[in-house]
Amino acid sequence: MTRAFDEAKARLETQGILTDDQIEALEAEHGRLTDEERVWLNAEIYERLNSGRANVTMEQYLEATKILESADPGSPEYARAEAIANAFEASA
């Protein structure tokens, strides 16, 4: 496992979810995630969002809405941002 992955897992446990910007910041600080690590991390985030276990903050919600305005609707980035926004709205 990479150091970025270890840090991402730790933050995932404390924050509930991670946004794309947070993952990119981790990679910039600790190095790139492997493909397998990225797949695991994305699967865990989606599972948390769909199960209601995610604690989406207002900051994460606002970041997700910015991505929804700028990203291509068919992109994985858009799908993740949409899941974050939906989870936040469902919990409100």
C-alpha positions in Angstrom: 0.0 0.0 0.0 1.1 3.5 -0.7 1.4 6.2 1.9 -1.4 8.2 0.1 -3.7 5.2 0.4 -3.0 4.8 4.1 -3.7 8.5 4.6 -6.9 8.3 2.4 -8.2 5.4 4.5 -7.6 7.2 7.7 -9.3 10.4 6.5 -12.2 8.4 5.1 -12.8 7.0 8.6 -12.7 10.4 10.3 -14.5 12.4 7.6 -17.0 9.9 6.2 -16.1 10.6 2.6 -13.4 12.2 0.5 -14.0 14.5 -2.5 -11.9 14.5 -5.7 -10.0 17.6 -4.6 -9.2 16.0 -1.2 -7.9 12.9 -3.0 -5.8 14.9 -5.4 -4.3 16.9 -2.5 -3.4 13.6 -0.8 -1.7 12.4 -4.0 0.2 15.7 -4.4 1.4 15.4 -0.8 2.1 11.6 -0.5 2.4 10.3 -4.1 0.0 8.7 -6.6 -2.5 6.0 -5.6 -2.2 2.7 -7.5 -5.2 1.7 -9.8 -6.2 -0.9 -7.3 -6.1 1.6 -4.4 -8.2 4.1 -6.4 -10.8 1.4 -7.2 -11.1 0.4 -3.6 -11.3 4.0 -2.4 -14.0 4.9 -5.0 -16.0 1.7 -4.2 -15.8 2.5 -0.4 -16.9 6.1 -1.0 -19.9 5.1 -3.2 -20.9 2.4 -0.7 -20.9 4.9 2.1 -22.9 7.4 0.0 -25.5 4.8 -1.0 -25.8 3.3 2.5 -26.3 6.6 4.3 -23.1 6.2 6.3 -21.4 9.2 4.7 -21.2 12.4 6.7 -21.2 15.0 4.0 -20.2 18.4 5.2 -21.5 21.7 3.7 -18.0 22.3 2.3 -18.0 19.0 0.5 -21.5 19.7 -0.8 -20.5 23.1 -2.1 -17.4 21.6 -3.8 -19.6 18.9 -5.4 -22.0 21.4 -6.8 -19.1 23.3 -8.4 -18.0 20.1 -10.1 -21.6 19.5 -11.3 -21.6 22.9 -13.0 -18.3 22.4 -14.7 -17.7 18.6 -15.4 -19.0 16.6 -18.3 -22.2 14.8 -17.2 -20.9 11.4 -18.4 -17.6 11.6 -16.5 -16.7 9.7 -13.3 -15.9 13.0 -11.6 -19.5 14.2 -12.3 -21.0 10.9 -11.0 -19.1 11.1 -7.8 -20.0 14.8 -7.3 -23.6 13.9 -7.9 -23.5 11.1 -5.3 -22.1 13.5 -2.8 -24.7 16.2 -3.5 -27.5 13.6 -3.3 -26.3 12.2 0.0 -26.1 15.7 1.5 -29.6 16.6 0.3 -31.0 13.3 1.5 -29.6 13.9 5.0 -30.9 17.5 5.2 
